[in-house]
Amino acid sequence: MDKILIELYIPASGQVYDVFIPVHLKLFEVEALLVGAVTDLTGGYFTAANDTVLCDRATGDVLDINLSVQELGLRNGSALMLI
């Protein structure tokens, strides 16, 4: 399987999105893709900044952007938060 389905929560808009992400990409690449999509989807409620991060939604832990999705152990149903 080369993609997983995650749940992405955007606190700025209060919205939750189901998103497929490739498992072989580094998280900084995934973050860039998500930022572009979410900026469009939220109609400007979310805008990226230099300190934008992806976190585990349950724990609030910031994910290491230098690791791949697979290396982080993310799987179908993982809940993330983009802040």
C-alpha positions as CSV (number, residue, x, y, z in Angstrom):
1,M,0.0,0.0,0.0
2,D,1.5,3.3,-1.0
3,K,-1.1,5.7,0.6
4,I,-2.9,5.8,4.0
5,L,-6.1,7.6,5.0
6,I,-5.6,10.1,7.9
7,E,-8.0,12.3,9.8
8,L,-6.7,15.9,9.7
9,Y,-8.1,18.4,12.2
10,I,-7.6,22.2,11.6
11,P,-8.2,24.1,14.9
12,A,-8.2,27.4,13.1
13,S,-11.4,26.4,11.3
14,G,-12.7,23.7,13.5
15,Q,-12.9,21.4,10.5
16,V,-11.8,17.8,10.1
17,Y,-10.8,16.3,6.8
18,D,-10.1,12.8,5.6
19,V,-6.9,12.9,3.5
20,F,-4.9,10.3,1.7
21,I,-1.1,10.8,2.1
22,P,1.7,8.8,0.5
23,V,3.7,6.7,3.0
24,H,7.1,7.1,1.2
25,L,7.2,10.9,1.5
26,K,9.0,12.8,4.3
27,L,6.7,14.6,6.6
28,F,7.9,18.0,5.5
29,E,6.8,17.1,1.9
30,V,3.4,16.0,3.2
31,E,3.0,19.1,5.3
32,A,3.6,21.3,2.3
33,L,0.9,19.4,0.3
34,L,-1.5,19.6,3.2
35,V,-0.9,23.3,3.8
36,G,-1.7,24.2,0.2
37,A,-4.9,22.1,0.2
38,V,-6.1,23.2,3.6
39,T,-5.6,26.9,2.8
40,D,-7.9,26.5,-0.2
41,L,-10.4,24.4,1.7
42,T,-10.8,26.7,4.7
43,G,-11.3,29.8,2.6
44,G,-8.5,31.6,4.4
45,Y,-9.2,30.5,8.0
46,F,-5.9,28.7,7.9
47,T,-2.8,30.3,6.6
48,A,0.6,28.7,6.9
49,A,3.4,30.4,8.9
50,N,7.0,29.5,9.4
51,D,6.1,27.7,12.6
52,T,3.3,25.6,11.1
53,V,3.5,22.0,12.4
54,L,1.8,18.6,12.2
55,C,0.9,17.1,15.6
56,D,-0.6,13.9,16.8
57,R,-4.1,14.9,17.7
58,A,-4.5,12.7,20.7
59,T,-1.2,13.6,22.4
60,G,-0.3,17.0,20.9
61,D,3.2,15.8,20.2
62,V,4.9,17.5,17.3
63,L,5.9,15.0,14.6
64,D,9.4,15.0,13.2
65,I,9.3,16.4,9.7
66,N,12.5,14.7,8.7
67,L,11.0,11.2,9.0
68,S,8.8,9.5,6.4
69,V,5.1,8.8,7.1
70,Q,6.1,5.1,7.3
71,E,9.0,5.8,9.7
72,L,6.6,7.7,12.0
73,G,4.4,4.7,12.2
74,L,1.3,6.5,10.9
75,R,-1.4,4.3,9.5
76,N,-5.0,4.3,8.3
77,G,-7.1,6.2,10.8
78,S,-4.2,8.2,12.4
79,A,-5.5,11.5,13.7
80,L,-3.3,14.5,13.0
81,M,-3.6,18.2,13.7
82,L,-2.2,21.1,11.5
83,I,-1.4,24.1,13.6
